Amino acid sequence: MSTDVQEQYPFRMWWGLAACAVFMGAVLLFGQVSELSRFPIDKGDMWYLWQLVDADVWTRLSAWSLYAIHQFSIWYLIAKAQSVRPKYIFGLHHFNVLALAVNFLFMFLHIVQTSLFYDGLAQDVHESTSMMSVIFMLLLIMLMENNRRGLFFGYKVKPLFEVGDVVKRYHGYYFSWAIIYTFWYHPVELTSGHVAGFAYMSLLILQSSLFFTRFHINRYWCVLLETLFVIHGAFVAYFIMQQNQGLNAAGMFLFGGMATFLICQVHGLGLTWRGKLALAVPMIASMIAFYSFFPEGVGNLARTPAIMFAGTFLMAIVVWILMKSGAVVAWLTGMSRSTAAAN
């Protein structure tokens, strides 16, 4: 039973989207347009270019201290929210108001921090940590949502239900870390990839502020945020690669994401078979049209869904091991306490 007796506050989703738009306006007004001479020599694949040559303790401290305060503040609010076991409402709890305030304060502070010190967390950690944190988040979403929408054309993989329940219970801590860490990883640059990334991050931060509200579990909104990842990936891939190579890479993200959507995500939207068909036909037609012009890339079509589904099962194994390790630790702790009491 809910013990949340705090006052509830009115909220409309467009208010949050308007706040994201204001943030993006500030990004466009005050973001950096840097000369390449400011950065170290580009070392190729998986090298993050946007970091200072002459980074010092102050540039590092500015990013890491603000990130840490931002992160622990949100973790604290999530823990406080879980402790009162609130109902899901069409409004805001007091902790949602605080989460929105904290998140948007630090979003704007990141713009200021970039202007004064520039470097994000990228100076000290590898680019793969930022990318993989979000990919793992998407795999955990698929694992968690298997309990509701299934994994394959609506089929629910029942052996994964227990793991999915655990992910659902604790996902807020990991998801908030993945989002906030990735947000602070990048300086506020005005390249097309950075701008698109900050727009996507702002929506994810909005979502992460709305825990224990009906907005947070709206199935259409949640699937939109899932699918925006592949759209963002396709956009970035197209602009960082050249000509046909860029198109093929973008096609792998975009159409692989469409395939994943048709196999898995669309079945959680509550659509009739006619509704699903209305979405599937234009998507499949666009795949056929694209790969008729670029047949050499058709082998990439299956890569994204293969990674997502294989990754979901691997993630389930990792979570299961963590669950059993926790159970063993709890059992050993209980045994040691019983022994001590007996003595």
Residue pairs with C-beta under 8 A, 6 or more apart in sequence:
1 85
2 84
2 85
2 86
2 87
3 84
3 85
3 86
4 84
4 85
4 86
4 87
4 93
6 84
6 86
6 93
6 94
7 94
8 89
8 91
8 92
8 93
9 91
9 92
9 93
9 94
9 96
9 97
10 91
10 92
11 90
11 91
11 92
11 96
11 213
11 215
13 215
13 221
16 100
16 206
16 209
16 210
16 215
17 203
17 206
19 100
19 104
19 206
20 199
20 202
20 203
20 206
23 104
23 107
23 108
23 198
23 202
24 195
24 198
24 199
24 202
26 108
26 111
27 111
27 188
27 190
27 195
27 198
28 190
28 195
30 111
30 115
30 188
31 111
31 114
31 188
31 189
31 190
31 194
31 195
32 114
32 115
32 118
32 187
32 188
32 189
32 190
33 189
33 190
34 50
34 118
34 189
36 49
38 52
38 53
39 49
39 50
39 51
39 52
39 53
40 49
40 51
40 53
42 49
46 126
46 127
46 128
47 127
48 122
48 126
48 127
50 120
50 122
50 186
50 187
50 189
50 194
51 119
51 120
51 122
51 123
51 187
52 59
52 118
52 119
52 123
55 119
55 123
58 117
59 117
59 118
59 119
59 123
60 119
60 123
60 124
62 113
62 116
62 117
62 119
63 113
63 117
63 119
63 120
63 121
63 123
63 184
64 121
64 124
66 106
66 109
66 110
66 113
66 184
67 121
67 180
67 181
67 184
69 106
70 102
70 103
70 106
70 180
70 184
71 176
71 177
71 180
71 181
73 102
74 99
74 102
74 103
74 176
74 180
74 208
75 173
75 176
75 177
77 95
77 98
77 99
77 102
78 172
78 173
78 176
78 211
80 95
81 93
81 95
81 211
81 212
82 172
86 93
86 212
87 212
88 212
88 213
88 214
88 216
88 217
89 212
89 213
89 214
90 213
90 214
90 215
91 213
92 100
92 210
92 213
93 212
93 213
95 211
95 212
96 209
96 210
96 211
96 212
96 213
99 208
99 209
99 210
99 211
100 206
100 209
103 205
103 206
103 208
103 209
104 205
107 183
107 202
107 205
110 120
110 183
110 184
110 188
111 188
114 120
114 187
114 188
114 189
115 188
118 187
119 187
120 184
120 185
120 186
120 187
121 130
121 181
121 184
121 185
122 130
122 185
122 186
122 187
125 185
129 181
129 185
130 181
130 182
130 185
130 186
133 177
133 178
133 181
133 182
134 178
134 179
134 182
134 229
135 311
136 174
136 178
136 315
137 174
137 175
137 178
137 179
138 226
138 229
138 308
139 308
139 311
139 312
139 314
139 315
140 167
140 171
140 174
140 175
140 315
140 319
141 171
141 222
141 226
142 151
142 264
142 308
142 309
142 312
143 160
143 163
143 164
143 167
143 312
143 315
143 316
143 319
144 164
144 167
144 168
144 171
145 164
145 268
146 156
146 157
146 160
146 161
146 164
146 312
147 156
147 160
147 161
147 164
147 165
147 168
148 268
149 156
149 264
149 265
149 267
149 268
150 156
150 157
150 264
150 267
150 268
151 157
151 160
151 264
151 309
151 312
152 263
152 264
152 309
153 263
153 267
154 267
160 316
162 323
163 316
163 319
163 320
163 323
166 319
166 323
167 319
172 208
172 211
175 208
176 208
179 201
179 204
179 205
179 208
180 205
182 201
183 198
183 201
183 205
186 194
186 197
186 198
187 194
188 194
188 198
192 235
192 236
192 239
193 235
193 236
193 239
193 240
196 232
196 235
196 236
197 232
197 236
200 228
200 229
200 232
203 225
203 228
204 225
207 216
207 221
207 222
207 225
210 216
215 221
219 268
219 269
219 270
220 269
223 261
223 265
223 266
223 268
223 269
226 265
227 257
227 261
227 265
229 257
230 253
230 254
230 256
230 257
230 258
230 260
230 304
231 253
231 254
231 257
233 253
233 257
234 249
234 250
234 251
234 253
234 254
234 257
235 250
237 246
237 249
237 250
237 252
237 253
238 246
238 247
238 249
238 250
239 246
240 246
241 249
244 294
247 294
247 297
248 294
248 296
248 297
248 300
251 290
251 291
251 294
251 297
251 300
251 301
252 297
252 300
252 301
252 303
252 304
253 304
255 286
255 287
255 290
255 291
255 301
256 300
256 301
256 302
256 303
256 304
256 305
257 304
258 283
258 286
258 287
259 287
259 301
259 302
259 304
259 305
260 304
260 305
260 308
260 309
261 283
262 279
262 280
262 283
262 284
263 305
263 309
264 308
264 309
266 276
266 279
266 280
267 276
269 275
271 279
287 301
291 297
291 298
291 301
